[in-house]
Amino acid sequence: MGNEFQVEYRFTNMLVLQYVIFFYGSAMPMLYLFGAIAFMASFAFDKWFLFNFYMKPSNYDASLIKQLRHLSKLVFPIHFIGGLLLLQNASIIPSKGYEGHVEG
């Protein structure tokens, strides 16, 4: 068998991907779909590699899941801030004035 499966590393990658998706998702709605596909592919590949390649991981307690759940609560404020910053920028989403010209 191969190396030990590093659960902490995978959780960190999933958390960063979640933050990026929710920060930029307001300006790019297709990012939610791509993120869901990325999470499903990550789950499938991790499961396959865990059962076929890696050594049996050491036992973990619930503290890692509790930390992940606590950090996931920060996603919604990040989503709000990202949406506020991205959607108010006139160079990203230009608005037309009353005469039909683009402002910004």
N, C-alpha and C positions, 0 to 999 in steps of 0.2 A: 504494500500500500504506500501511498504518498505521504505528504506532510499532513500536519494537523489542520483541521478546518478552523479558520480564524473568524469566529462569530462576531467579535467586536469590530473587526475591519468591515465586514459585510453590513452590519448595522449602521456604521458610520457612513458608508457609501449610500445606503438607502435614505438616511436622514438628509444628507446633502442633496441628493436628487429630489427629495420631497420639497426642500426649501427652495431650490432653483425653480422647480415647476410652479410652485405657488407664488413665487415672487414675480416671475415673468409671464405667468399664465393669463393675467388680465389683458395684456397687450397682444398676446399670441394664444388664442383659445385652442388651437390645434395641439399646443404643448400638453394639455391635459390628456389627450388621446395618446400621444407619443409616450408620455410618462406612464400611463396605464400599461401600454405594451411593454415598456422597458421593465416595469415591476414584474409583470407576468413572465417575461423572458428570464429575468434575474432569478425568480423563484424556481423556474423549471431547470435552468442550468445549475443553480446551487444545489438543488435536490439531486440531480443526476450525478454531479461531481461528488457530492457528499456520500452517496451510496456506492459509487463505483471507483472513486479515485482516492479520496482522503481517508486518513485513519479515523477511528471513532473519536469524536470530540469529547473533551472532558465535560463533566457535569457542571451545569451552571444553575445558579439559583435565580429567583425572580427579580433580583436587583437590577439586572441589565434591562429587562422589560419595563420595570418601573421608571428607570431613567429615560428610556426611549419614549414612554408615554408622557412623561413630564416635558421632555423637549419637543414633542409633537404639538403640545399646546401652544407653542410659540409660532406655529405655522400661520395661524389666522391673523395675528397682528402683522406678520411679515407680508402676508397676502394683501392686507389692507394698505400698508405703506407702499409696497411695490405698485399696486394698482393706482394709488394716488399720485405717485411720482411719474409713472409711465403715461397715464391717461391725461394728465394736465400738460404734458410737454407738447407744444404746438408743432414741433418738427417731426414728431412720431405720428400724431393724428391731427392733421391740419383741419381747421374749421373754416367754412365759407361765411363771409360776411353777408350783409343784406344786399349788396350789389353783385354778389356772385364771385368776388375775388377771394383768393385764399389769404387769410391773415397769418401772421407769424413770421 
